[in-house]
Amino acid sequence: MHERKKKPTLEQIRTLFPFDVPDLARAAGVETSIVYQALLLRPVHRQDAEKILHGLSNCTKLTLTLENIDMMLWEEYLTLWLLRASASEQQQEGGEREGTDAYHFVYARDELEAQFRTQTWLAQHPHLPNHTFTSCPNGFQIGPLRVPGICPDELVCTEAFPYPF
């Protein structure tokens, strides 16, 4: 799996300098859930991470920054997007509905990038003109196969294979 940088995590800092999560959230001006996400090494937005570290720096009298504390940032991760392609309503009314839907998934930063990354696949399915993109940051499971909802940017191959398996 992806190896994290060799910097202390927020949880490790917490063991050295105990802090109350709601108090830190208030001091940082962020939601309590964002601090919990950071403690669990789940991605948070860069501006929230910086606010948390600034608030913690004020409490500990240390200079804590993203350069010296390991925090996962959304900017470093891609989200799983599920594409559902289906036939037009006229096609569905004229024939059977079964077999008129197809699914594809891809990792991307946002819906626009997901649309761009699926262009080749969509070109291979011109009979399915209706497209719906759904973000799946929690991933999903199909039988024994677990598809992660987020993936480090550097693990995603954007050329031949759109997802890291």
Residue, then its C-alpha position, 0 to 999 in steps of 0.5 A: m500500500h501507499e507508504r506515508k511520509k516519515k513525519p509525525t502525525l497529528e495523533q502522534i503530536r497528540t500523545l506528546f501534547p494532549f489536546d481536547v479535539p473540540d477545543l482545538a476545533r474551536a481554536a482553529g475555526v473548523e468543525t470538530s469532525i474535520v479535526y477527527q478526520a485529520l487525526l484518523l489520517r483521512p484527507v482534509h482540505r489544505q486550508d483546514a489543515e493549516k488552520i488546525l496546525h496554526g491553532l495547535s501551534n498556539c497551544t503548544k508554542l511549537t511551529l507546526t506546519l505541513e512541512n513538518i507534520d504528516m496530514m493527508l490532504w484532498e489535493e493529494y488524492l483522487t476520488l472514485w467516480l461512478l459513471r452510469a451510461s444509459a439509452s435515451e428514453q425513446q430507445q428504452e420505450g422502443g425496446e427492453r430496458e434490460g442491458t441498456d445501462a453500462y457502468h464504468f469507474v475512474y479516479a478523478r479530482d472532480e466531475l469535470e476531470a472524470q468526464f475527461r478521463t472517461q471520453t475514450w470509454l464513452a466513445q466506445h458506447p455511443h448507443l448510451p448517450n445519457h451519462t450520470f457521474t456519482s462521486c463515491p468517496n467511501g468506495f464500495q464492495i462487490g462480493p470480495l472485491r473492495v474498491p477504495g473511494i480515494c486513492p493517492d494521486e501518484l498511484v493512479c495510472t491515467e494512460a492505459f488503466p484508469y484505476p489502481f488494481 
